[in-house]
Amino acid sequence: MDDKKLETNIEEKELGNEGRAEQPGKLVEVSSDSFNEMGSINKNKTSTNIAVEGMYDTEDESLYEIELENVLEKMGYLDYENLTDVPESVKYIVSKVRTLSPEEGFDILKKAAVEFEGDPNIPELEYEELQKFGKAEDISQFNEIEIFELRTLAAMIKFHSPYKEVRAVVEATDDPNIPVETFRSYFLALLCAIVGSGFNEFFSHRVVTISVNTSVIQMFLYFFGKAWERYIPCWGISVKGRKYAINIDKPWTAKEQMFATLLFAICSGTFYTHYNILTQKVYYKEDVPFGYQFWLSLSVQFLGFGFAGILRRYVVYNPRALWPTVMTTLALNKALLDNKQDKGNGMSRYKFFFITFSAMFIYNWFPTYIINILNTFNWMTWISPQNLKLALITGGVSGLGFNPFPSFDWNVVSNVSPLIIPFYSNMTQFCGAFFAALVIIAVYFTNYKDCQYLPMFTNPLFTNKATVYEITNILNSDFKIDEKKYQEYSAPYYTAGNLVAYGSFIALYPLLIVYSFITDWELLSGAFGLWINSLWSFRSWNQWKKTFSKQYSAMDSYDDAHSNMMKNYAEVPDWWYFIILICSIIVAICVCEKYQTNTPIWALFVSIGFNFAFLIPLTILEATTGFSFGLNLLIEMIIGYALPGNPLALMLVKAFGYNIDGQADNYVSNLKMGHYSKIPPVALFRGQLIMVFIQIFVNLGVLNWSISNIKGFCTRTQSAKFTCPDAQTYYNASVVWGALGPKKIFNEVYPILRWCWLIGALIGLFFGIWRRFGSKYYPNWFNPVLFVGGMSNLSPPYGLMYFIPGIVVNWFSQYYMKRNHLRLWSKYNYILDSGFTSGLVLSAIIIFFAVQFKDTELSWWGNNVPYNGVDANTIPLRNVSALPRGYFGPELGHLP
């Protein structure tokens, strides 16, 4: 057919009473060049008929292909050469474009331009296009091609999501009749929760930590679920017309699998009170009764539930809360159970997962056991193994890790979650870590506060004789500081690496508050106001009736596709969360009063108050960037000032202060996965409560067994590497901020740290004002919280070795592949992460029990060379024993 203009007859109507322009009545000419301008992929199509405002002939196959091609281009799929492997989400959007009038699409984009303004997860070019339509005053200024683009963009936002990550792994439709809360899903979730949480607790105090994550559990759940579906009889009973059976006459569904996965995920993460129990029993040599352990754990674990209920409106239902960290779990669930997504060309996700799983399962034996240079490739130190300065700068064991090729171990590469976290987030954090490394070099080689008498980059707290600090040497029988013992012993000293990490961590808090309140004042003030109003409204009986009503939903204020689908399910009332919050606080008060904790009740409420102030900006940060940090250091500072010389009180309040935030984040990320997967909220809430309660007994049992039965547990020479580095850090903090108190540290030992509060506030003020009032010149992707957060992440023993290989992979995945090969990225990226992670974990478990637990070493050059030089010995640059007094710092008896 010749390349010529075709005429399309479109009837003209006047504007109706509804304010909508119906199909107009004039002759419109559309050429093949116009379609090429719209991004048509099939360049051989020279012409076609198009009805501009929704009047489509569905029988016209050429028209459908043209629409499909242009929607593909608009959604970012630039690498399609044919239409035989088009994602279902694209076909769905094509069907929805036809239902939107230009006026409806224009209204959608005007709202979206405001809602997603400044969103770093939307590429700049895409947001500029959104602004072009959303900020326009009238639709009449656009031509036919632009109208089609407008409707396509509006359909993507209205009926799916503006984010490529979400469109890659989340279904755009939902069937509320799919079984979810079945006996088999509960049974398998309970089994996985008991085994998985117990396993994770056992290995959490080992170097290197091994943990069973959701990828591994999903793989087992899939096989167990399919076996249950096939072999377990459908026996059951009927109660009031409803049948309860151990099996249902339906296949194991994606929703059942996701429901079971979420119940495992809620109890597989942080069990923060194990730090308190472990530190008190091992380091303070205190007899800790089980009653104290249980009630403390119960109150700490469930406090986060109450706050999670508050956060739902802002970081679960809000479509802008992307939560990049949950995409892997959703992708694997789709790969295992949603076969319709794998029709077409290319390897299926299911097959790709098991190939990558097998490859990593085999490969991990090499860096972990067979050839350790793949794990710690400190090749520059091999040139001169005894050159201490070379080791300090380039070493991977105790050095900073300035090395372009520091590791080929996925366990190291995945430290920054390179296949998951957005590139702008990881790159900003990497720049912060790189800058922190330079600061550490400056601090160490200028010998600030005599730090050259200590190793440069290692974790323990030291005395003035460069020995590891022992807290029991300065405490009395009430576990409070004995001033005489302290003056005869030593002040505590940080290595240069720890000092910079702590300073960065301190700066983070004022930076976050100042920056967030300048840039997101409307959101934060609205959130706090809404929370206060919701609490105050319960004085009214009408509000109680409303929250008890089945029609009540906290999602009513959201109109995106996924919230609209979730409105088909009953919502969890706010008062359920409030009751859990109040009961947890009551139990916490009883723990403080009944047991010898040296903790006043007001300190507990100080902890809760700080969470009230920080929790929303912290969770929004994690939901949008994947970066998170806790309130542990801030709580330590406050309680250290308020209760000096009281390490037990500091640890107790710290547990509440940190875990409220940690558990709330865990719960809301769980709720977000349920939101994306269309899991009924009431079912998820019920399952979460059960699993967290069971987790308390499992983790306490494993922890107490480990302390009593593992020889040398939490000592530096433990043969199976159960050296408890996490508890060591917790213990260090109790010494510095609890026993001694921040006043001694800030005023005398390290006065530079108190200035970090001001430095953080000034950074937040500068960048906040710049972004708020000079946004035209502000890089949309830059967040100073991420930069300083990256500085705090460079904390011993995690040097640049744990950042450099990951950032390379992150660039390739989240930048290059996502921009240039979106089809492959969407289909395989998160599956690759799942396959590698699950293969790594299962391989590590087998390696541990097969060879490492029995201390079966494989001694040869490839395993020994990384540890032959001074990089492995963590020695200081200067010898403290050469000093006339045999120690550095102030005279004994005149310590700060």
Secondary structure, DSSP 8 states (H G I E B T S, - for coil): --S--EEEEE------TTS------EEEEE-HHHHHHTT-S-TT-------TTS---TT-HHHHHHHHHHHHHHTT----S-STT--HHHHHHHHHHTT--HHHHHHHHHHHHHHTTT-TTS-HHHHHHHHHHHT-S-GGGS-HHHHHHHHHHHHHHHHS-S-HHHHHHS-S---TTS--S-HHHHHHHHHHHHHHHHHHHHHTTSSS-----HHHHHHHHHHHHHHHHHHS---EEEETTEEEESS-SS---HHHHHHHHHHHHTTTS--THHHHHHIIIIIS-----HHHHHHHHHHHHHHHHHHHHHHHHHHTS-TT---GGGHHHHHHHHHHH-GGGG-SSS--HHHHHHHHHHHHHHHTHIIIII-GGGT---HHHHHSTT-HHHHHHH-SSSS----SS----HHHHGGG-TTTS-HHHHHHHHHHHHHHHHHHHHHHHTTGGGGGGS-SS--S-B-TTSSB--GGGGB-TTSSB-HHHHHHH---B--HHHHHHHHHHHHHHHHHHHHHHHHSHHHHHHHHHHHHHHHHGGGSHHHHHHHHSTT--TTTT--SHHHHHHTTS----HHHHHHHHHHHHHHHHHHHHHTT----HHHHHHHHHHHHHHHHHHHHHHHHHS----SHHHHHHHHHHHSTT-HHHHHHHHHHHHHHHHHHHHHHHHHHHHHHHT--HHHHHHHHHHHHHHHHHHHHHHHHHHHHHSTTTTSTT-TT----HHHHHHHHHIIIIIII-HHHIIIII-THHHHHHHHHHHHHHHHHHHHHH-GGGS-TT--HHHHHHHHHH--TT--GGGTHHHHHHHIIIIIIIHHH-HHHHHHHHHHHHHHHHHHHHHHHHHHIIIIITTT----SHHHHGGGSSGGGT---SS-GGGSSSSS-SS-TT---
